[in-house]
Amino acid sequence: MYKVRIQPRWELENADGARLPAHLVDLLVAVRASGSLAAAARSVGLSYRYAWGQLQAARDVFGQPLLRMTRGRGARLTAIGERLVWADNRIAARLSPMLDSLATELEAELERTVSAHAMPLRVHASHGFGVEALRRTMAEADLPLDLKYRSPDDALSALRSGACDIAGLHLPIGDLEPALFAHYRDRLDLDADRVIHLAMRRQGLVLAPGNPRRIETLQDLERPDVRMIHRQPGSGTRLLLEAMLARHGIAFERIRACDVEELTHAAVSAYVASGLADVGFALEPPARRYGLDFYPLVTEHYFFLCHNDVLESGRLTDLLALLRSDRFRRELGQLPGYDPSYCGRVQTLPDAFEAAR
């Protein structure tokens, strides 16, 4: 099995053509984490002298320092240093899922080229941290995977056309289930489709630390002083938010939205953490990762859908064994807001969801 890793990389230069040093952003990220230039230099494999030279070169690019040293208090980033760190976080959050998806495609192509009998499991799924954990665990187990991150609508269309073996979807638990189920109903086969559960997970409001805007209800999103970063139209999370707002009589158009729409939960959280938005609607893990407040609003089932013929063919035997393993269930349970209680359970749609009965 071949492993492909693709990492985002970016460069910056000023009007005079002066560029940021190659290791500068990694150094700033480490300083922010440790509060010490010496410790940061060690963590990125640089000498203290070389790290200091990088900071001086960066100062020439911006005409101002990126770091302030205080005797007895270590080092802290200046405003421009902080901005560079959060720019790097947003780039990684926005691009990493797409690059991971491309990496699995390349791995599958190489495997098919080298071995005529290689048949990677084809998965189209909306992005989530449980799916990321599955991709990582399958790679460690040398199980071939062709993963494409797609919206639930696109994943379901791919399943129906035979372009994938299983499709990842998510539906809320409770009063919102019928509305979201109805959105997918015409593309579901209540008799032949099978649900393979991955996890229950929480979605909610992602807020700046301490919630300075005092956002406590969905109605607060309509306030003119609140800026919200949205997911892209068609994403499962955007559909869920729109359904929640409609249930509370809140017009989506009345919310003061940012000029961009993000493609991942991590990118939403990074946008809030960088101070460019006051609130977002996303999963809990990236909110905790960036030190943000999280106010849970809904729990949902994330699951894979497949046709019973695929299930009975034996193509999913390795996947089911992995999902049911204690090791994988423990890893899922360590994700904030994730519950692996149903992980690996197979059900019909009517057995799994009341709205399908």
Secondary structure by P-SEA (a helix, b strand, c coil): cbbbbbbbbbccccccccccccaaaaaaaaaaacccaaaaaaaacccaaaaaaaaaaaaaacccccccccccccbbbcaaaaaaaaaaaaaaaacaaaaaaaaaaaaaaaaaaaccccccbbbbbcccaaaaaaaaaaaaaccccccccccaaaaaaaaaaccccbbbbbbbcccaaaaaaaacccccccccbbbbbccccccccccccccccccccccccccccbbbbbcccccaaaaaaaaaaaaaccccccccccccccccaaaaaaaaaaccccccccccaaaaaabbbbbbcbbbbbbbbbcccccccccaaaaaaaaacaaaaaaaaaccccccccccccccccccccccc
